[in-house]
Amino acid sequence: RFPETVEIEQEKRSRCRRVGSTERPDGVDDVTVLGSVTQDQLLHDARRPRNPKAVSRADSAVTSSHSSRRATPGPPGLGAGKCNVAVAAGAFVPVGFEVPAPLVTDRFRLEPLGPRHNEADHAAWTSSISHIRATPGFAGRDWPPLEGMSLEDNLSDLRKHAEDFATARGFTYSVVDRDDPGLVIGCVYIYPSASPVYEATVRSWVTADSADLDGPLAAALAAWLEARWPWDRVDYAGR
């Protein structure tokens, strides 16, 4: 789904594994995903010091290639509890970085995108292909495909997203209606930037039926990223 798949070229990347195994490679630490965060909390946290940058991240070799939509969520229920993932030094986020609590507002909440969202996610984007392709950050790209995609192919895509999230190569969130947790109304992609000018690229879309949320979602994301994530230079993809 995210048009650019970013691979971290690193010797130990292939050795990253879920925390909890009996062994863990040298240079690998935990990244933790905690509970949800509200906009009021963001205002408070914006006054606090930012997370420190990992020195080795600047030395990482990053290359990009095209894919259908790469971005990835963790396993079901990740946003409601806690999930540890192994991260090698020099990855997209610093070693030991705590993945922020998913953003929650009075109209929507973010959940790490995963296989459990397949049907709702598929219904959301296939209902709004033209609208999404006209959204900043998606114009001129090959996703979403005009011809749509089967549920099976969509599920395969979401599994790849989950793998990326689990290994901290990128973070993709489903935007879920606050009053109807089963209704997906958008998606957010946070990936390493292919440009040396930026550290991360963020794209988001909402369905045509929820078009009025496009601006509020983008604004809430900007505040969340500023308060809780470790990057100083973020590309908001045309916003």
N, C-alpha and C positions, 0 to 999 in steps of 0.2 A: 504494500500500500504506500509506504513511504518511498518516493521515487529513487532515492539514492541509498544503496546498501553500503555501509561503511565497515570496513574490516580493519581491525587493529593488528598490524603486523608485528607480532611479538613472539619471542621464543617460547615463553611459557604459557601463551594463551590457551593452547590446546590442552594444557594440564589443569585449567580451571575446572572446578567441580563444585557441586553443592556442599555447603558446610554441613558437617555432621558425619562425613566419612571419617575413617580412622586415620587417614593421612591427608596432609595438605601441603602443596608445593611451597618452596621457599618464596618469599615475596608476595604471598597471597594472603589477603585479609578479608574481613567481612564487610559486606554492604548490607545495611538493614533497611527494610521498608516498614515504617511505623503506621499508626492509625491516621485518621483524617484530620485536616486542618481547615479552619474557617477563615474568612476574609478578615475578621476582627483580629484573629491571632497574627495574621500577616502584617497588619499595621504595627502591632507590638514588636514583632520579630525584625521588622525592617530597621529598627533602631539598634539592633544587636549586631555584633561583629559577624562578618561573613565567614563561611567555612574556608579553611586554608586550602590553597591550591597545592596539588602534588607536583613537586619539581620535575619528576620524571615524565609527567604528561606532555610537557613541551617537546620532549625528545621522541615522542611516539611517532611512528611512521603511519600515516593514514592515507588510504586510497579509497576511491569510490567507484561503484559500478551501478548499472541500472537494473532494477528489479521491479516487480509489480507494485509492491508497497511494503517495504521493510520497516518494521518497528515492532517492538515486542513486549508482551505482557507477561506477568508471572502467573502462577497457578491460581485456580479459583479461590476467591476469598482473600486474596493478597492485601487488598486495600483495607480490609476490616481487622487484620491481625498483624503478623510480623513474619517476614521472610528473609533469611540470610542467603546471600549468593556470594560465591568466591570471585574475587576480582584481582587480577594481576597488576603489579606496579606498571604505571604508564598507560592505563586504560582511560576510557572516556571520563571517568570520575576518579578522584583520589582514592587511594587505598584506605579502607576504613570509613569511607563516606557513608553517612546514613541517608538513604533515599528518603526524601521528604514525605510526610503524610499526604495522601491524596487530597486535592483541593475540594472543598464543599462550599456551595453557596445556597441561597434560598430557592434556586431554580434548577440546579444541576449538581452533580458530583462526579469526580473522576474515579475510575477504577482501572487498574492495570489490564489492558486488553488481553484476552485469552480465549481458548477454545470454547469456554462456556458462553461467550458472547456471540458465537457464530451466527445463529439464526437472526438475532436482533440486529447485529452489526450488518449482516448481508441485506436485511430488509431496509435498514437505514440508508446505506449508500446507494443501493440500486434504485431507490425511490427518488434520488436527488442527483443523478449523474451530471446533468447539465449545470445545476446549481453549484456543485462542488468544483467542477472544472472552471467555473468563472470566479471562484474564491481566490483571493490573494495567496500565492504560494503554489497553486495547482494549475494555473493557466499555462497552456502549452506543454503540459506533461502527459504521460501516457496512462496515468491513473487518475480517476477511475476509468476503466475501459468502456467505450461507448456501447460495446456489445454485451456488457455485464460479465458475470462470472458465476460458475456453478457453486452450490453450497459446499461441495467437496473441495473445490479449489480454494474457496474462501477459508475453509477450515485449515487447509495446509498452510495458507498464508498466515493465519493467526498463530499456528504452532511455531512458525519461524519467528514471529513477533515475540512469543513467550520465551523462546530460546535467547533472543537478543536481550530481553529484559533481565533474564536470570544470570546472564554473563556480563551485564552492564555495558553492552555494546550500543544500546539505544533504549529509549523508554517510550512506550506507546500506551496511551490511556484511552479508554472508551469514555465518552461523555454520556452519562445516564441521567434521565429525568429524575429529579429529586422526589417527586410524588409517586412515580411509577418505576421502580428499580429494574423492571424488565424491559423498559423502553430506552433503546439507544438513540440518541439524538445528535451524535457527533463523534469526533475523534481528535486526539492530539498526538503529535509525533515530535520527539526530542532526540536528535541525533547529532553526532559530530559533524561539523561543517566541512565541506570539501574545499572551502576557501581558507587560506592562511590568515585572513583578516578576522575571522570569527572562530570561536571555540565550539559553538553549538548552533544548530539551526532548528527552529521551531515552526511547525505548521499545524494549522487546525482547520477543521470544517464542521459545519452543522448542517442538518437536513434543511430542505426547502421549507418544510413546515415550521421549523424553529429558526428561521432566518434572522429574527429579531435578536437572537442570542449571540450572533457572530461577534459583534462588538464587545458586549459584556464578557464573553468567554476570553477573547483576546486580551482585554484589559486585566482580567483576573489572573490569567496566565503570566502576564508580564510582572505583576506584583508578586506572585508566587515564586517565579524564577529568581527575581531580584532578592527576595527574602530568604529563600530556602536552598537554592542550588549554588554550585561552586564557581560558576563562570562569570566573567566580567564582560565578555564580548559575545553577545547573542544576536544572531540574524533572525529576524521575525518574518522573513520571506515576503517582503513587499508591504508589510503593514507599518 
